[in-house]
């Protein structure tokens, strides 16, 4: 992937799955009302967004919270909501190959000295026990690798990725 091909955020931007993180200048969307949300709606179905209404659809550490059957429809509705020259930015997807490699190679952990099974759990499951009232929403329901992400993007109508 060539990051020099990735455009900067521009135009009207929506932040999908904002949780408690408010981004100024963005329309902040989450399934729960928080101090950060501008719009409360289920994030797995973006079909309520008007066609070609956003220049950028942004998300960080959200997409892995969808069930497998929700991923492609979510991306299809995001594709429809983007302007024709719009940009989809989904960051923080757990890359299973990198997770497995870090575990098998005994690399340093992110929160622990070694990338052990607790670190694997954080990436593959999230930390739903920290959200007892909405643990299911916090649970990671999907894992990804480059091939899976590419196939999902193509199936949803995207044809230029970086």
C-alpha positions in Angstrom: 0.0 0.0 0.0 1.3 3.4 -1.0 0.4 6.0 1.7 1.4 8.8 -0.7 -1.7 8.0 -2.7 -4.0 8.5 0.3 -5.7 11.9 0.2 -6.0 14.0 3.3 -9.4 14.3 5.0 -11.5 17.0 3.4 -15.0 18.2 3.0 -17.9 16.9 5.1 -16.7 14.1 7.3 -18.6 11.5 9.4 -16.9 9.6 12.3 -18.5 6.2 12.5 -18.5 4.5 16.0 -17.1 7.6 17.8 -17.8 6.2 21.3 -16.5 8.8 23.7 -14.1 10.4 21.2 -15.4 13.6 19.7 -13.6 14.9 16.6 -14.1 18.6 15.9 -15.3 19.3 12.4 -16.7 15.8 12.0 -20.3 14.5 12.4 -19.7 12.1 15.3 -22.0 9.0 15.1 -22.4 6.2 17.6 -25.0 3.7 18.6 -25.0 5.1 22.2 -25.5 8.7 23.3 -22.3 10.0 24.7 -20.8 13.4 25.3 -19.1 13.0 21.9 -22.1 12.1 19.7 -23.8 14.4 17.3 -25.9 11.6 15.9 -27.2 8.4 17.6 -27.9 5.6 15.2 -26.8 2.0 14.7 -23.4 2.1 13.1 -23.7 -1.3 11.3 -26.3 0.0 8.8 -25.4 3.3 7.2 -28.3 3.2 4.7 -29.9 6.1 6.5 -27.1 8.4 5.3 -28.1 10.4 2.1 -26.4 9.2 -1.1 -23.1 11.1 -1.9 -23.4 13.1 1.3 -19.9 12.8 2.7 -16.4 13.5 1.3 -14.9 11.2 4.0 -16.2 8.4 6.1 -13.8 7.9 9.0 -13.6 5.3 11.7 -11.1 4.1 14.2 -11.4 0.7 16.0 -15.0 0.2 15.0 -15.3 -2.2 12.1 -14.1 -5.2 14.1 -17.2 -4.8 16.4 -19.5 -5.9 13.6 -20.7 -9.4 13.1 -19.3 -11.0 9.9 -22.7 -10.8 8.1 -22.8 -7.0 8.8 -19.4 -6.1 7.3 -20.2 -6.0 3.6 -23.6 -4.3 3.9 -22.0 -1.7 6.1 -19.3 -1.0 3.5 -21.9 -1.0 0.7 -23.9 1.7 2.5 -20.7 3.6 3.2 -19.8 3.5 -0.5 -23.2 4.8 -1.4 -23.0 7.6 1.2 -19.6 8.8 -0.1 -19.2 11.4 -2.8 -18.0 9.9 -6.0 -14.4 11.1 -5.3 -14.8 10.4 -1.5 -12.5 8.6 0.9 -13.2 5.8 3.3 -10.8 5.7 6.2 -11.1 2.7 8.6 -8.2 2.6 11.0 -7.3 0.2 13.8 -8.5 -3.1 12.2 -7.0 -6.1 14.1 -4.6 -7.8 11.6 -4.7 -11.4 12.6 -1.5 -12.3 10.8 0.4 -9.6 12.8 -1.3 -10.7 16.0 -0.4 -14.3 15.4 3.2 -13.4 14.4 3.7 -11.2 17.5 2.4 -14.1 19.7 4.4 -16.9 18.0 7.6 -14.8 17.9 7.2 -13.7 21.6 7.5 -10.0 20.7 7.2 -7.3 23.3 3.6 -6.7 24.3 1.7 -3.4 24.0 0.5 -3.4 27.6 2.6 -6.3 28.9 6.3 -7.2 28.7 5.6 -10.1 26.2 2.9 -10.5 23.6 1.2 -13.3 25.4 -2.4 -14.7 25.2 -3.7 -11.7 27.2 -2.4 -9.4 24.4 -3.9 -11.8 21.8 -7.3 -11.6 23.6 -7.2 -7.8 23.6 -6.9 -7.7 19.8 -9.1 -10.6 19.0 -11.9 -9.9 21.5 -11.5 -6.3 22.6 -12.1 -5.8 26.3 -15.8 -6.4 26.7 -15.5 -7.0 30.4 -14.7 -3.2 30.8 -18.2 -2.4 29.6 -20.6 -4.7 31.5 -23.8 -2.9 30.4 -22.9 -3.0 26.7 -20.4 -5.8 26.5 -21.7 -7.3 23.3 -21.2 -4.0 21.4 -17.6 -3.9 22.7 -16.8 -7.5 21.8 -14.7 -7.9 18.7 -16.7 -10.1 16.3 -14.4 -10.0 13.3 -10.8 -10.6 12.6 -9.0 -9.4 9.4 -6.1 -9.9 7.2 -5.1 -8.1 4.0 -6.9 -10.6 1.7 -10.2 -10.3 3.7 -10.2 -6.5 3.8 -9.4 -6.3 0.0 -12.2 -8.8 -0.8 -14.7 -6.9 1.4 -13.8 -3.6 -0.2 -14.1 -4.9 -3.7 -17.5 -6.6 -2.9 -18.8 -3.3 -1.6 -17.8 -1.4 -4.8 -14.5 0.1 -3.8 -11.8 -0.2 -6.4 -8.9 2.1 -5.3 -7.3 1.5 -1.9 -4.2 2.6 -0.1 
